[in-house]
Amino acid sequence: MKVTWRGVYPAVTTQFNDDESINFETTKSMIDMLIQEGVHGIIVLGTVGENCSLRQDEKRQVLKAAKEVVAGRVPLLTGVAETTTQLAVEFVQDAEDIGIDGLMVLPGMVYRSSEREAIHHYQQVARATSLPVMIYNNPVTYGVDVSIEGMKVLANEDNIVSVKEATEDTRRISELFSAFGDRYVVFGGVDDIALESLMLGATGWISGLTNVFPKESVAIFKLAEQGRYEEARELWRWFLPLLRLDTIPTLVQCIKYAEYLAGRGSEVTRSPRLPLTQEQKAYVSRLYDEAMATRIDLSKYNLD
């Protein structure tokens, strides 16, 4: 199975009202705005989308709302972050019925899996659907690394087509290409090493801070794709302080607060995530204000 996934795919936030109920209209308008601003794909219900904080019925409602607003303009993927393999199987089958284009699958979230258990989980999920599957490999957060040898096992599943590589070790990008050639579509999955990942051959970037600065994110991808690395570095160095927010435990709150500062959404997260402290907000505000004060005019790159 081949897919044409490439480019910048924001892992979008799920927008909430003040009472922590889902604000579907704001969620849809945010997705629409990102597409209009040039992103190449949309991923709902990832970590930034607070997947594990939503009820099962709410997740299906988010998928339907996203499907409606995306309307085939770009690929629409959903995160799959269920506690057990059976629940993941049920979810991906519902996602396929709703018409989602692909799946970004996490290990079973009920406890920290071994690599053998994670591989089994991915196999069972892939075999339960005809949708293309992206493996989300994030040992830093989820405690299990699917190694190159593990990816060789998963290569036997025809619809496992992609990997979001989030080991924080850029050497893994080269190792994947050396071992598999073009068997997998490789996405960089850590915001603050995304440019390095693209320079090493990753065909896409899954990003949280793209929700705040989508045009700059797309420009970095295009510059890297064209081999214009000096210009990409200029824009990258401007963006990097904000991108670091994606690598800390409060990343969801930080990204949502930055969205709020940019007038793009609400800072409300669902408990047990609490609002940032005033000190934390001041830090994010300082980074955002500095970025706005030194924002680069993208027209200088002549990317249109």
C-alpha positions in Angstrom: 0.0 0.0 0.0 1.3 3.4 -1.0 0.3 6.8 0.4 1.1 10.3 -0.8 1.5 11.7 2.7 4.2 14.5 2.9 4.6 18.0 4.2 3.4 19.6 7.4 0.7 17.9 9.4 -0.4 19.8 12.5 -1.6 17.6 15.4 -4.6 19.9 16.1 -6.0 20.8 19.5 -9.5 19.8 20.6 -11.2 23.0 21.6 -13.2 23.1 24.8 -15.8 25.5 26.4 -15.2 26.9 29.8 -17.0 23.9 31.3 -14.6 21.5 29.5 -17.3 20.3 27.0 -16.1 20.1 23.4 -16.6 23.2 21.3 -17.1 21.6 18.0 -17.6 24.8 16.0 -14.3 26.3 17.2 -12.5 23.1 16.6 -13.8 23.0 13.0 -13.0 26.6 12.3 -9.5 26.1 13.6 -9.0 23.1 11.3 -10.4 25.1 8.3 -8.1 28.0 9.0 -5.1 25.7 9.1 -6.0 24.2 5.7 -6.5 27.6 4.2 -3.1 28.6 5.5 -1.4 25.8 3.6 -0.9 22.8 5.8 -0.6 19.5 3.9 -2.6 17.3 6.3 -4.6 17.2 9.6 -4.2 14.9 12.5 -6.9 14.9 15.1 -6.9 13.2 18.5 -3.2 13.1 19.0 -1.6 14.0 22.3 -2.2 17.7 21.6 -5.8 16.8 20.8 -6.2 15.3 24.3 -7.2 11.9 23.0 -7.0 10.2 26.3 -9.1 12.8 28.0 -12.1 12.2 25.8 -14.9 9.6 26.2 -15.3 7.0 23.4 -18.4 8.7 22.0 -16.7 12.1 22.0 -13.9 10.8 19.9 -16.3 9.6 17.3 -18.0 13.0 17.3 -14.6 14.7 16.8 -13.9 12.5 13.8 -17.2 13.2 12.2 -16.8 17.0 12.7 -13.2 16.9 11.3 -14.3 14.8 8.4 -17.0 17.4 7.6 -14.8 20.4 7.7 -11.7 18.8 5.9 -14.0 17.6 3.1 -11.3 15.8 1.2 -9.0 18.9 0.8 -6.1 17.3 2.6 -5.4 13.8 4.2 -7.2 13.5 7.6 -5.6 11.1 10.1 -6.6 10.3 13.6 -4.5 9.4 16.6 -5.3 6.0 18.1 -4.5 6.0 21.8 -6.7 3.4 23.4 -5.8 1.6 26.7 -6.2 -1.9 25.2 -5.8 -3.5 21.9 -9.4 -4.5 21.7 -10.6 -0.9 22.2 -8.1 0.3 19.6 -9.5 -2.3 17.1 -13.0 -1.0 17.7 -11.9 2.6 17.3 -10.1 2.1 14.0 -13.0 0.2 12.6 -15.3 3.1 13.5 -12.8 5.6 12.1 -12.8 3.7 8.8 -16.6 3.7 8.7 -16.6 7.5 9.3 -14.3 8.0 6.4 -11.0 8.9 8.0 -8.0 8.6 5.6 -5.4 7.1 7.9 -4.3 6.2 11.5 -1.5 7.4 13.7 -1.3 4.5 16.2 0.2 4.7 19.7 1.1 1.7 21.9 -1.6 0.3 24.2 -1.9 2.9 26.9 -3.0 0.7 29.7 0.6 0.3 30.9 4.2 0.6 29.7 4.5 -2.1 27.0 7.6 -4.1 26.1 8.6 -3.9 22.4 7.1 -7.4 21.8 3.8 -6.2 23.2 3.9 -3.0 21.3 4.5 -4.9 18.0 1.6 -7.3 18.8 -0.6 -4.3 19.4 0.3 -2.6 16.1 -0.2 -5.9 14.2 -3.6 -6.5 15.6 -4.7 -2.9 14.9 -3.4 -3.0 11.4 -5.1 -6.3 10.6 -8.4 -4.9 11.8 -8.7 -2.2 9.1 -7.8 -1.5 5.5 -6.8 2.0 6.4 -3.1 3.0 6.1 -1.3 3.0 9.5 1.4 5.3 10.8 3.4 3.9 13.8 4.0 6.6 16.4 7.3 5.7 17.9 7.9 7.8 21.0 10.0 6.0 23.6 10.6 9.2 25.6 7.0 9.6 26.4 5.6 6.1 26.2 8.5 4.1 27.4 8.8 1.6 24.5 11.1 1.9 21.4 10.1 0.0 18.3 13.6 -0.7 17.0 14.8 -1.2 13.5 14.4 -4.9 14.0 10.9 -4.3 15.3 10.1 -2.3 12.2 11.2 -5.2 10.1 8.5 -7.3 11.7 5.9 -4.6 11.1 7.0 -4.3 7.4 5.1 -7.6 6.8 1.8 -5.7 7.4 1.0 -4.1 4.0 -1.0 -1.3 5.4 1.6 -0.2 8.0 3.0 2.5 5.7 4.6 5.2 7.8 6.3 6.0 11.0 6.3 9.2 13.1 9.8 9.1 14.5 10.0 10.7 17.9 13.0 9.1 19.6 14.8 12.5 19.7 17.7 10.7 18.0 18.1 12.0 14.5 20.3 9.0 13.6 17.1 6.9 13.6 15.9 8.7 10.5 19.0 7.6 8.5 18.7 4.1 10.0 15.2 3.8 8.8 16.1 4.8 5.2 19.2 2.5 5.3 17.2 -0.5 6.4 14.0 0.1 4.4 14.6 2.5 1.5 11.2 3.9 0.7 9.2 1.2 2.4 8.0 3.6 5.1 7.0 7.3 4.8 9.0 8.9 7.6 7.7 11.9 9.5 9.7 13.9 12.0 7.7 13.9 15.3 9.7 16.2 17.6 9.2 19.9 16.9 12.6 21.1 17.9 14.5 18.7 15.6 12.2 18.9 12.7 14.5 20.8 10.4 17.3 18.3 11.0 14.8 15.5 10.3 13.8 17.0 7.0 17.4 17.5 6.0 18.0 13.8 6.6 15.2 12.9 4.3 12.0 12.8 6.4 9.1 13.5 4.0 6.9 15.2 6.6 6.7 17.0 9.9 4.0 16.3 12.5 3.9 19.4 14.7 2.1 21.0 17.7 3.4 24.6 17.3 2.1 24.6 13.7 -1.2 25.3 15.2 0.2 28.8 16.2 2.4 29.6 13.2 1.2 27.4 10.3 2.6 29.6 7.5 6.1 29.6 9.0 6.0 25.8 9.4 5.0 25.3 5.8 7.7 27.7 4.7 10.4 25.8 6.6 9.2 22.5 4.9 9.2 24.1 1.5 12.7 25.6 1.9 14.1 22.3 3.1 12.4 20.4 0.3 14.0 22.8 -2.2 17.4 22.4 -0.6 17.4 26.1 0.5 18.9 25.3 3.8 20.5 28.7 4.6 17.1 30.4 4.3 15.4 27.5 6.2 17.9 28.0 9.1 17.1 31.6 9.4 13.4 30.9 9.8 14.2 27.9 12.0 16.3 29.9 14.4 13.5 32.4 14.8 11.0 29.6 15.5 13.1 27.3 17.7 12.4 28.9 21.2 8.7 28.3 20.7 9.2 24.8 19.3 10.9 23.8 22.5 7.4 24.1 24.2 6.5 20.8 22.4 9.1 18.9 24.4 8.0 19.5 28.0 5.3 17.8 30.1 2.9 20.8 29.9 3.2 20.9 26.0 -0.6 20.7 25.6 -1.3 23.6 27.9 1.6 25.6 26.4 0.4 25.1 22.8 -3.1 25.9 23.7 -2.1 29.0 25.6 0.0 30.1 22.6 -3.0 29.5 20.4 -5.0 31.8 22.7 -2.4 34.5 22.6 -2.5 34.3 18.8 -6.3 34.6 18.8 -6.6 31.1 17.3 -8.4 29.2 20.1 -9.0 28.7 23.8 -6.5 27.8 26.4 -8.9 25.5 28.2 -7.7 21.9 28.7 -9.6 19.1 30.2 -8.8 17.9 33.7 -6.5 16.4 35.0 -4.6 18.9 32.9 -4.8 22.3 34.7 -4.2 25.8 33.4 -0.7 27.0 33.4 0.5 28.9 36.5 1.0 32.7 36.1 4.7 32.1 36.0 4.3 29.5 33.2 2.0 31.8 31.3 4.5 34.6 31.6 7.2 32.4 30.1 5.0 31.4 27.1 3.9 35.0 26.6 7.5 36.2 26.5 8.4 33.6 23.9 5.3 34.5 21.8 5.9 38.3 22.1 9.5 37.9 21.1 8.5 35.8 18.1 6.0 38.4 17.0 8.4 41.3 17.5 11.0 39.6 15.2 8.6 37.8 12.9 10.1 37.3 9.4 8.3 38.5 6.3 7.8 35.3 4.4 7.4 37.0 1.1 11.2 37.4 1.0 11.5 33.6 0.3 9.3 33.8 -2.8 7.7 30.4 -2.2 4.3 31.0 -3.9 
